[in-house]
Amino acid sequence: MQHKIPDLELVTYSLSKRNDVSSFCCGNADLNDFLKNDALINQEQLINKTYVCYFQEQLVGYFTLTTDTIQVKSIDNSDCVDGFPYSKYPALKLARLATHESFAGRGVGSYMLHIAIYLTQKVSNIAGCRYVTVDSKPESVGFYIKHGFKLVKGSSKKEYPVLYLNMQPIVEELEPIESLDPFV
């Protein structure tokens, strides 16, 4: 097994036309196709935002964020806001997360997930956003659970199980992270 890549050696950028994504391969045709054919178009149409991750000038992964909501009744009571008067909470969806197959198991996915959580924290400072959601590939559910996500009630049998992360405990535990901005 190859060694973990230190977070400080990974760099994250917002996807742009300057990024050559043509050789990216994560082992999943849908995720590869999205990055190569749809990500920039969706970004230009303000549908979602994609970020690319590099190690030593090589594209090693990407993730995409978009807005979402989550049904109040779908989450654990312990994660609910007391007295919340609406049926849905605002959320930020991690719509895609993929690591280049040559870099799988080296911490790139965890790094990108932490950056997505960091960005959610930034959004919550501007507009309020308590939850991160993800429609997971079945084989990735364990990865998200390992990082503190919980399954949405009744979604474990779906083709793409839905998971969520309550940002409130994270925000309470973390020191201010503005100085940790990973973007160049």
FIVEXMI-122729 format. One record per atom (N, C-alpha, C): atom name; x, y, z. Coordinates in pm, whole numbers, plus 50000, padded with zeros to 5 digits. Each point is the difference from the previous one (the first is absolute). Layout:
N
["CA", [X, Y, Z]];
...
***
This chain:
184
["N", [50083, 49881, 50000]];
["CA", [49917, 50119, 50000]];
["C", [50087, 50125, 50000]];
["N", [49964, 50096, 49918]];
["CA", [50076, 50124, 49991]];
["C", [49970, 50089, 50120]];
["N", [50091, 50091, 50028]];
["CA", [49986, 50088, 50116]];
["C", [49893, 50106, 49978]];
["N", [49948, 50050, 50113]];
["CA", [49903, 50109, 49997]];
["C", [50070, 50126, 49953]];
["N", [49931, 50075, 49917]];
["CA", [50053, 50128, 49954]];
["C", [49967, 50104, 50107]];
["N", [50100, 50072, 50049]];
["CA", [49971, 50104, 50100]];
["C", [49908, 50109, 49942]];
["N", [49905, 50044, 50081]];
["CA", [49904, 50101, 49955]];
["C", [50069, 50124, 49945]];
["N", [50110, 50039, 50058]];
["CA", [50070, 50121, 49956]];
["C", [50060, 49987, 49859]];
["N", [50007, 49877, 49949]];
["CA", [50051, 49980, 49865]];
["C", [49890, 49993, 49895]];
["N", [49875, 50010, 50045]];
["CA", [49885, 50002, 49909]];
["C", [49953, 50143, 49983]];
["N", [49962, 50034, 49878]];
["CA", [49954, 50135, 49969]];
["C", [49864, 49988, 49931]];
["N", [49907, 50088, 50039]];
["CA", [49864, 49998, 49945]];
["C", [49973, 50129, 49925]];
["N", [49941, 49985, 49882]];
["CA", [49962, 50114, 49916]];
["C", [49854, 49984, 49958]];
["N", [49938, 50110, 49972]];
["CA", [49871, 49997, 49933]];
["C", [50025, 49957, 49855]];
["N", [49919, 49909, 49949]];
["CA", [50017, 49954, 49862]];
["C", [49987, 50115, 49903]];
["N", [50090, 50004, 49903]];
["CA", [49993, 50101, 49894]];
["C", [50043, 49935, 49868]];
["N", [49988, 50075, 49894]];
["CA", [50039, 49950, 49868]];
["C", [50149, 49969, 49992]];
["N", [50078, 50059, 50091]];
["CA", [50145, 49976, 50001]];
["C", [50035, 49858, 50047]];
["N", [49910, 49936, 50072]];
["CA", [50029, 49867, 50054]];
["C", [49982, 49894, 49892]];
["N", [50104, 49922, 49977]];
["CA", [49991, 49887, 49907]];
["C", [49951, 49879, 50078]];
["N", [49877, 49962, 49978]];
["CA", [49939, 49888, 50073]];
["C", [49989, 49875, 49913]];
["N", [50053, 50004, 49880]];
["CA", [49980, 49894, 49902]];
["C", [50055, 49864, 50044]];
["N", [50103, 49997, 50081]];
["CA", [50059, 49872, 50039]];
["C", [49949, 49949, 50135]];
["N", [49904, 50071, 50061]];
["CA", [49952, 49958, 50131]];
["C", [49925, 49869, 49989]];
["N", [50033, 49906, 50090]];
["CA", [49931, 49871, 50003]];
["C", [49990, 49953, 50145]];
["N", [49877, 49990, 50047]];
["CA", [49978, 49955, 50138]];
["C", [49945, 49858, 50005]];
["N", [49980, 49939, 49886]];
["CA", [49944, 49865, 49997]];
["C", [49849, 49997, 49990]];
["N", [49935, 50118, 49998]];
["CA", [49855, 50007, 49987]];
["C", [49969, 50086, 49877]];
["N", [49941, 49939, 49898]];
["CA", [49977, 50069, 49874]];
["C", [49912, 50124, 50016]];
["N", [49897, 49993, 50085]];
["CA", [49912, 50116, 50020]];
["C", [50075, 50118, 50061]];
["N", [50084, 49973, 50100]];
["CA", [50076, 50108, 50063]];
["C", [50104, 50057, 49905]];
["N", [50065, 49915, 49922]];
["CA", [50096, 50048, 49901]];
["C", [49931, 50087, 49895]];
["N", [49887, 49951, 49949]];
["CA", [49925, 50072, 49897]];
["C", [49951, 50136, 50050]];
["N", [49952, 50005, 50124]];
["CA", [49953, 50127, 50054]];
["C", [50112, 50103, 49998]];
["N", [50116, 49964, 50051]];
["CA", [50111, 50096, 50005]];
["C", [50041, 50045, 49861]];
["N", [50008, 49909, 49907]];
["CA", [50050, 50031, 49866]];
["C", [49898, 50072, 49912]];
["N", [49869, 49975, 50022]];
["CA", [49900, 50051, 49906]];
["C", [49896, 50094, 50059]];
["N", [49975, 49993, 50130]];
["CA", [49888, 50075, 50056]];
["C", [50038, 50104, 50106]];
["N", [50108, 49978, 50070]];
["CA", [50033, 50084, 50117]];
["C", [50009, 50149, 49964]];
["N", [50076, 50033, 49899]];
["CA", [50014, 50142, 49963]];
["C", [49869, 50060, 49951]];
["N", [49926, 49925, 49922]];
["CA", [49870, 50050, 49949]];
["C", [49906, 50027, 50117]];
["N", [49989, 49905, 50093]];
["CA", [49915, 50019, 50117]];
["C", [50045, 50119, 50083]];
["N", [50130, 50016, 50011]];
["CA", [50055, 50112, 50077]];
["C", [49964, 50133, 49934]];
["N", [50014, 50008, 49870]];
["CA", [49966, 50123, 49927]];
["C", [49851, 50032, 50011]];
["N", [49917, 49896, 50014]];
["CA", [49855, 50019, 50014]];
["C", [49958, 50017, 50146]];
["N", [50097, 50009, 50090]];
["CA", [49977, 50018, 50144]];
["C", [49917, 49886, 50061]];
["N", [50019, 49880, 49950]];
["CA", [49932, 49880, 50051]];
["C", [50078, 49941, 50116]];
["N", [50130, 49992, 49986]];
["CA", [50086, 49952, 50106]];
["C", [50140, 50057, 49980]];
["N", [50089, 49968, 50092]];
["CA", [50137, 50050, 49995]];
["C", [50093, 49883, 50023]];
["N", [50099, 49985, 49912]];
["CA", [50095, 49890, 50010]];
["C", [50137, 50052, 50037]];
["N", [50067, 49924, 50086]];
["CA", [50135, 50032, 50046]];
["C", [50091, 49885, 49963]];
["N", [50119, 50033, 49953]];
["CA", [50098, 49898, 49962]];
["C", [50115, 50003, 50100]];
["N", [50055, 49882, 50025]];
["CA", [50106, 49984, 50099]];
["C", [50125, 49947, 49930]];
["N", [50113, 50064, 50029]];
["CA", [50126, 49964, 49937]];
["C", [50104, 49960, 50103]];
["N", [50085, 49906, 49959]];
["CA", [50119, 49961, 50075]];
["C", [50116, 50006, 49902]];
["N", [50098, 50083, 50028]];
["CA", [50116, 50015, 49912]];
["C", [49958, 50019, 49854]];
["N", [49908, 50091, 49979]];
["CA", [49950, 50039, 49867]];
["C", [49922, 49891, 49927]];
["N", [49964, 49894, 50069]];
["CA", [49918, 49894, 49941]];
["C", [49861, 50004, 50061]];
["N", [49898, 49995, 49914]];
["CA", [49862, 49997, 50046]];
["C", [49975, 49867, 50071]];
["N", [49966, 50008, 50130]];
["CA", [49982, 49878, 50078]];
["C", [49857, 49981, 50048]];
["N", [49914, 50101, 49981]];
["CA", [49862, 49985, 50041]];
["C", [49919, 50124, 49973]];
["N", [49870, 49986, 50021]];
["CA", [49910, 50114, 49988]];
["C", [49877, 49977, 50085]];
["N", [49933, 50109, 50030]];
["CA", [49871, 49991, 50067]];
["C", [49912, 50113, 49951]];
["N", [49870, 49979, 50011]];
["CA", [49901, 50095, 49951]];
["C", [49900, 50029, 50111]];
["N", [49967, 50128, 50015]];
["CA", [49903, 50043, 50100]];
["C", [49881, 50066, 49933]];
["N", [49884, 49984, 50060]];
["CA", [49879, 50066, 49955]];
["C", [49910, 50021, 50122]];
["N", [49897, 50079, 49983]];
["CA", [49908, 50022, 50111]];
["C", [49904, 49883, 50012]];
["N", [49941, 49988, 50119]];
["CA", [49911, 49888, 50026]];
["C", [49910, 50037, 50118]];
["N", [49907, 49914, 50029]];
["CA", [49922, 50005, 50124]];
["C", [49992, 49858, 50053]];
["N", [49967, 49989, 50125]];
["CA", [49981, 49869, 50061]];
["C", [49876, 50006, 50087]];
["N", [49914, 49900, 49986]];
["CA", [49876, 49992, 50076]];
["C", [50031, 49989, 50150]];
["N", [49932, 50079, 50079]];
["CA", [50017, 49994, 50145]];
["C", [49971, 49858, 50050]];
["N", [49897, 49937, 49947]];
["CA", [49960, 49867, 50047]];
["C", [50099, 49891, 49959]];
["N", [50097, 50031, 49913]];
["CA", [50094, 49899, 49952]];
["C", [50123, 49984, 50086]];
["N", [50021, 50090, 50094]];
["CA", [50123, 49995, 50078]];
["C", [49971, 49964, 50145]];
["N", [50104, 49957, 50068]];
["CA", [49987, 49963, 50141]];
["C", [49953, 50119, 50082]];
["N", [49915, 49974, 50099]];
["CA", [49952, 50107, 50088]];
["C", [50114, 50075, 50065]];
["N", [50109, 49931, 50030]];
["CA", [50114, 50066, 50065]];
["C", [50068, 50103, 49910]];
["N", [49974, 49993, 49869]];
["CA", [50060, 50094, 49906]];
["C", [49903, 50112, 49959]];
["N", [49880, 49998, 50053]];
["CA", [49899, 50100, 49965]];
["C", [50020, 50128, 50080]];
["N", [49942, 50108, 49948]];
["CA", [49999, 50129, 50068]];
["C", [49868, 50009, 50076]];
["N", [50007, 50017, 50130]];
["CA", [49879, 50011, 50082]];
["C", [49912, 50115, 49952]];
["N", [49872, 49970, 49979]];
["CA", [49904, 50103, 49962]];
["C", [50011, 50049, 49857]];
["N", [50073, 49929, 49915]];
["CA", [50013, 50041, 49860]];
["C", [49863, 49991, 49933]];
["N", [49950, 50111, 49941]];
["CA", [49861, 50002, 49953]];
["C", [49977, 49948, 49857]];
["N", [50105, 49960, 49931]];
["CA", [49985, 49962, 49859]];
["C", [50021, 49850, 49982]];
["N", [49965, 49948, 49883]];
["CA", [50011, 49856, 49976]];
["C", [50137, 49959, 49945]];
["N", [50079, 50098, 49955]];
["CA", [50132, 49970, 49943]];
["C", [50104, 50096, 50056]];
["N", [50121, 49946, 50014]];
["CA", [50115, 50081, 50038]];
["C", [50081, 50032, 49874]];
["N", [50066, 50116, 49997]];
["CA", [50093, 50027, 49890]];
["C", [50124, 49912, 50016]];
["N", [50057, 49961, 49888]];
["CA", [50119, 49915, 50001]];
["C", [50086, 50032, 49879]];
["N", [50123, 49956, 50008]];
["CA", [50090, 50005, 49886]];
["C", [50027, 49855, 49962]];
["N", [49980, 49967, 49873]];
["CA", [50017, 49861, 49955]];
["C", [50139, 49981, 49939]];
["N", [50065, 49897, 50048]];
["CA", [50121, 49953, 49936]];
["C", [49952, 49909, 49887]];
["N", [49988, 50059, 49882]];
["CA", [49937, 49930, 49888]];
["C", [50089, 49893, 49939]];
["N", [50130, 50022, 50004]];
["CA", [50095, 49901, 49948]];
["C", [50131, 50016, 50076]];
["N", [50069, 49889, 50017]];
["CA", [50135, 50000, 50056]];
["C", [50069, 49880, 49940]];
["N", [50114, 50023, 49934]];
["CA", [50071, 49891, 49933]];
["C", [50150, 50021, 50012]];
["N", [50070, 49890, 50025]];
["CA", [50146, 50000, 50007]];
["C", [50054, 49921, 49882]];
["N", [50104, 50053, 49938]];
["CA", [50066, 49928, 49890]];
["C", [50040, 49863, 50051]];
["N", [49976, 49896, 49918]];
["CA", [50023, 49862, 50044]];
["C", [50145, 49976, 50044]];
["N", [50095, 50073, 49946]];
["CA", [50140, 49984, 50040]];
["C", [50029, 50055, 50140]];
["N", [49906, 50079, 50053]];
["CA", [50022, 50064, 50130]];
["C", [49898, 49954, 50105]];
["N", [49923, 49899, 49968]];
["CA", [49901, 49947, 50095]];
["C", [50069, 49948, 50125]];
["N", [49939, 50024, 50115]];
["CA", [50054, 49952, 50126]];
["C", [50115, 50080, 50057]];
["N", [50024, 50120, 49943]];
["CA", [50113, 50081, 50045]];
["C", [49956, 50129, 50069]];
["N", [49873, 50006, 50038]];
["CA", [49952, 50115, 50077]];
["C", [49943, 50114, 49917]];
["N", [50000, 49987, 49869]];
["CA", [49950, 50108, 49913]];
["C", [49850, 50020, 50021]];
["N", [49923, 49893, 50006]];
["CA", [49855, 50010, 50021]];
["C", [49967, 50065, 50132]];
["N", [50070, 49961, 50106]];
["CA", [49977, 50061, 50131]];
["C", [50035, 50148, 49998]];
["N", [50109, 50033, 49936]];
["CA", [50039, 50141, 49987]];
["C", [49890, 50079, 49929]];
["N", [49952, 49949, 49887]];
["CA", [49896, 50072, 49925]];
["C", [49871, 50012, 50081]];
["N", [49966, 49896, 50074]];
["CA", [49881, 50006, 50085]];
["C", [50017, 50109, 50106]];
["N", [50117, 50010, 50059]];
["CA", [50024, 50106, 50098]];
["C", [49991, 50138, 49937]];
["N", [50044, 50014, 49876]];
["CA", [49988, 50129, 49931]];
["C", [49852, 50031, 49975]];
["N", [49923, 49900, 49961]];
["CA", [49855, 50021, 49980]];
["C", [49934, 50044, 50130]];
["N", [50039, 49940, 50111]];
["CA", [49945, 50039, 50130]];
["C", [50044, 50143, 50035]];
["N", [50124, 50032, 49971]];
["CA", [50050, 50137, 50019]];
["C", [49915, 50100, 49920]];
["N", [49972, 49968, 49875]];
["CA", [49920, 50089, 49916]];
["C", [49858, 50012, 50053]];
["N", [49945, 49891, 50052]];
["CA", [49866, 50005, 50060]];
["C", [50002, 50093, 50121]];
["N", [50106, 49994, 50077]];
["CA", [50013, 50089, 50115]];
["C", [50003, 50146, 49953]];
["N", [50071, 50026, 49891]];
["CA", [50004, 50137, 49946]];
["C", [49861, 50045, 49955]];
["N", [49927, 49911, 49931]];
["CA", [49863, 50031, 49957]];
["C", [49913, 50029, 50122]];
["N", [50015, 49918, 50104]];
["CA", [49916, 50018, 50118]];
["C", [50028, 50133, 50070]];
["N", [50120, 50053, 49983]];
["CA", [50031, 50132, 50056]];
["C", [49934, 50113, 49922]];
["N", [49963, 49973, 49876]];
["CA", [49938, 50102, 49914]];
["C", [49849, 49986, 49998]];
["N", [49950, 49877, 49984]];
["CA", [49857, 49982, 49976]];
["C", [49933, 49899, 50092]];
["N", [50074, 49930, 50078]];
["CA", [49941, 49896, 50084]];
["C", [49989, 49871, 49922]];
["N", [50065, 49897, 50050]];
["CA", [49998, 49869, 49935]];
["C", [50049, 49900, 50103]];
["N", [49913, 49922, 50054]];
["CA", [50034, 49913, 50113]];
["C", [50045, 49861, 49958]];
["N", [49964, 49955, 49880]];
["CA", [50023, 49861, 49961]];
["C", [50075, 49990, 49868]];
["N", [50080, 49894, 49989]];
["CA", [50059, 49957, 49874]];
["C", [49929, 49870, 49965]];
["N", [49955, 49986, 49877]];
["CA", [49936, 49877, 49955]];
["C", [50081, 49937, 49888]];
["N", [49980, 49872, 49980]];
["CA", [50066, 49930, 49890]];
["C", [49912, 49883, 49959]];
["N", [49983, 49982, 49869]];
["CA", [49939, 49879, 49944]];
["C", [50118, 49910, 49966]];
["N", [50023, 49901, 50082]];
["CA", [50123, 49921, 49992]];
["C", [49986, 49880, 49908]];
["N", [50109, 49968, 49934]];
["CA", [50008, 49870, 49935]];
["C", [50001, 49897, 50115]];
["N", [49933, 49887, 49984]];
["CA", [49993, 49902, 50110]];
["C", [50137, 49962, 50057]];
["N", [50099, 49987, 49913]];
["CA", [50134, 49961, 50045]];
["C", [50070, 50110, 50079]];
["N", [49946, 50122, 50000]];
["CA", [50064, 50112, 50071]];
["C", [49932, 50036, 50132]];
["N", [49891, 49934, 50033]];
["CA", [49926, 50032, 50123]];
["C", [50092, 49994, 50122]];
["N", [50082, 49897, 50011]];
["CA", [50090, 49985, 50114]];
["C", [50098, 50115, 50014]];
["N", [50047, 50053, 49887]];
["CA", [50091, 50116, 50001]];
["C", [49933, 50118, 50068]];
["N", [49876, 50027, 49963]];
["CA", [49929, 50115, 50057]];
["C", [49967, 49977, 50148]];
["N", [49959, 49880, 50033]];
["CA", [49969, 49970, 50141]];
["C", [50126, 50016, 50085]];
["N", [50113, 49956, 49948]];
["CA", [50128, 50016, 50071]];
["C", [50031, 50147, 50029]];
["N", [49948, 50088, 49915]];
["CA", [50023, 50143, 50016]];
["C", [49884, 50072, 50070]];
["N", [49914, 49925, 50067]];
["CA", [49897, 50060, 50084]];
["C", [49864, 50017, 49937]];
["N", [49981, 49958, 49876]];
["CA", [49870, 50010, 49935]];
["C", [49907, 49893, 50056]];
["N", [49872, 50026, 49992]];
["CA", [49896, 49905, 50041]];
["C", [49908, 49975, 49882]];
["N", [49946, 49878, 49994]];
["CA", [49903, 49968, 49895]];
["C", [49868, 50070, 50027]];
["N", [49941, 50055, 49895]];
["CA", [49866, 50056, 50010]];
["C", [49904, 49884, 50021]];
["N", [49902, 50020, 50086]];
["CA", [49904, 49895, 50032]];
["C", [49938, 49942, 49872]];
["N", [50005, 49869, 49988]];
["CA", [49937, 49932, 49888]];
["C", [50078, 50001, 49870]];
["N", [50121, 50052, 49998]];
["CA", [50070, 50010, 49871]];
["C", [50103, 49889, 49978]];
["N", [50024, 49915, 50098]];
["CA", [50106, 49899, 49986]];
["C", [49972, 49900, 49888]];
["N", [49876, 49982, 49962]];
["CA", [49966, 49905, 49895]];
["C", [49986, 50065, 49862]];
["N", [50022, 50131, 49993]];
["CA", [49992, 50070, 49871]];
["C", [50124, 49971, 49916]];
["N", [49987, 50023, 49869]];
["CA", [50113, 49980, 49910]];
["C", [50118, 50086, 50043]];
["N", [49972, 50123, 50039]];
["CA", [50102, 50092, 50051]];
["C", [49957, 50046, 50139]];
["N", [50048, 49931, 50104]];
["CA", [49961, 50039, 50135]];
["C", [50035, 50146, 50028]];
["N", [49912, 50069, 50072]];
["CA", [50020, 50140, 50035]];
["C", [50055, 50006, 50142]];
["N", [50104, 50078, 50017]];
["CA", [50060, 50021, 50131]];
["C", [50005, 50149, 50029]];
["N", [50013, 50034, 50127]];
["CA", [50012, 50141, 50037]];
["C", [50100, 50015, 50114]];
["N", [50053, 50119, 50009]];
["CA", [50090, 50038, 50108]];
["C", [49946, 50126, 50063]];
["N", [49979, 49996, 50131]];
["CA", [49955, 50117, 50075]];
["C", [50123, 50086, 50029]];
["N", [50003, 50121, 49948]];
["CA", [50115, 50088, 50017]];
["C", [50009, 50061, 50140]];
["N", [49890, 50004, 50073]];
["CA", [50000, 50069, 50129]];
["C", [50108, 49950, 50095]];
["N", [50013, 49868, 50024]];
["CA", [50106, 49955, 50091]];
["C", [50140, 50032, 49948]];
["N", [50017, 49996, 49868]];
["CA", [50130, 50030, 49940]];
["C", [50036, 50146, 50023]];
["N", [49906, 50088, 49976]];
["CA", [50024, 50143, 50019]];
["C", [50033, 50030, 50146]];
["N", [49933, 49931, 50092]];
["CA", [50026, 50022, 50142]];
["C", [50138, 49950, 50042]];
["N", [50048, 49893, 49936]];
["CA", [50130, 49941, 50037]];
["C", [50118, 50072, 49938]];
["N", [49983, 50053, 49881]];
["CA", [50113, 50056, 49926]];
["C", [50033, 50141, 50044]];
["N", [50127, 50028, 49991]];
["CA", [50044, 50138, 50015]];
["C", [49964, 50070, 49870]];
["N", [50001, 50132, 49998]];
["CA", [49974, 50069, 49873]];
["C", [50096, 49949, 49892]];
["N", [49946, 49975, 49881]];
["CA", [50082, 49938, 49896]];
["C", [50030, 50093, 49883]];
["N", [49968, 50126, 50013]];
["CA", [50024, 50092, 49889]];
["C", [50147, 50000, 49958]];
["N", [50091, 49981, 50095]];
["CA", [50143, 50003, 49969]];
["C", [50045, 49872, 49931]];
["N", [49914, 49900, 49992]];
["CA", [50039, 49872, 49940]];
["C", [49954, 49987, 49856]];
["N", [49966, 50109, 49936]];
["CA", [49946, 49996, 49864]];
["C", [50095, 49925, 49907]];
["N", [49957, 49887, 49940]];
["CA", [50087, 49917, 49917]];
["C", [50009, 50047, 49856]];
["N", [49933, 50108, 49966]];
["CA", [49995, 50041, 49860]];
["C", [50112, 50097, 49967]];
["N", [50051, 49983, 49882]];
["CA", [50108, 50086, 49953]];
["C", [49941, 50116, 49923]];
***
